[in-house]
């Protein structure tokens, strides 16, 4: 593999060699994805939300939250992933589709990198991605990350092409990214902004209009169907989205939050994302993270000074967005869409060092990044294969607290009236297994407010789970303060999950 950051070879032999190498790296990701495939549902809950929206679209119910009382129109997630899930119609098929998306991301990144850093570094970057623990994990989660990251790299790849249709394809991919995740606004804006920097005003205007139409169309829909629903922008300025009573941040707090987030990403999230470590890692992995981010930052700065292309603008916009997120959301999930660009920029920067040290720098980087990935893969593979075998034997290997919650949901499906409303911390997952509507209990330390909102929701039952600390913080105190209103009807599982019937208040009974 030639690690010199030369321009793309013109020879057909070199092109053929590159194409086969890119295909081989992509197939490696497919194989690893199948070995590490996890058939159970991701316990976050967003995946169940996407699946429910897909079911609603497929069944002709419209873009609605079937799990929520009153089945309101959904206005938070853009519709691309639910539309795909509506076509797939199966959890496992949908999971394999996510693996297809991450595999194509590896392939497209290789070709994007070929135009930016040359053949060898591009293939090396694609190799790092193919083995990356975080990308491999999201290759079987039914979440928006897999299609989103694919659409982002497709848009950037198209922008590096000389084809006359490339600008149109880039804007289509960017529009698809925005229609997959609201954060896709960053790539949707990055393209026309890069045209502005290149003094291509005609395309910049057309691209800007396209971005505004997409933005205002989604905003109009949101305001029309759910005028009172908090937007991502409103959640962005909250101190803690899971504790709204804490209020919003001021300008000074936002600056401090940004600094904290940047430090957290470099010192914790990047090592976790690159190596798969659950903790921040050792001093060596943190040092690797600082080196990787340092080279990427240098690559960005040098390239941006020469020309602010779409990749440089996207990294700036998306990096700024996740830097001002509430700190509770600082996570590898949000870093993943920019990971290929970090690796490519670092590779570009490495390619600029003295030729006498360049090859050794790439070799050292390969060892430092690949070794923890190989360790992670070899550690996870046996349990993942065992999990898949257990799943096929109808014995899912869900985390104990979630297995207990799902068993409670199945009990509710078999022992409550179909019209029952059950308040709980994971209403979408609970609905997926119980087919009983419900919503999250209020996040309030005022016990009267919690009870009033449960009554307003029309809740017939509440669930005391072991999957979230908010249950102990908000729900249990309200139950303890109003013991006469709650009657236990179910308690099973390890750890135990409880379902309590809500009894009418004295005033209601009279």
Buried (B, 14 or more C-beta within 10 A) or exposed (E): EBBEBEEEBEEEEEBEBBBEBBEEBBBBBBEBBBBBBBBBBBBBBBBBBBBBBBBBBBEEEEBBBBBBBEBEBBBBBBBBBBBBBBEBEEBEEBBBBBBBBBBBBBBBBBBBBBBBBBBBBBBBBBBBBBBBBBBBBBBBBBBBBBBBBBBBBBBBBBBBBEEEEBBBBBBBBBBBBBBBBBBBBBBBBBBBBBBBBBEBEEBBEBBBEBBEEBBEEBEEBBEEBBEEBEBBEEBBBBBBBBBBEEEEBEEEEBEEBBEEBBEBBBBBBBBBBBBBBEEBBEEEBBEBBBBBBEBBBBBBEEBBEEEBBBBBBBBBBBBEBBBBBBEEBBBBBBBBBBBBBBBBBBBBBBBEEEEEEBEEBBEBBBEBBBEBBEBBBEEBEEEBBEBBEBBEEEEBBBEEBBBBBBBBBEBBBEEBEEEBBBBBBBBBBBBBBBBBBBBBBBBBEBBEBBBBBBBEBBBBBBBBBBBBEBBEBBBBBBBEEBEEBBEEBBEEBEEBBBBBBBBEEEEEEE
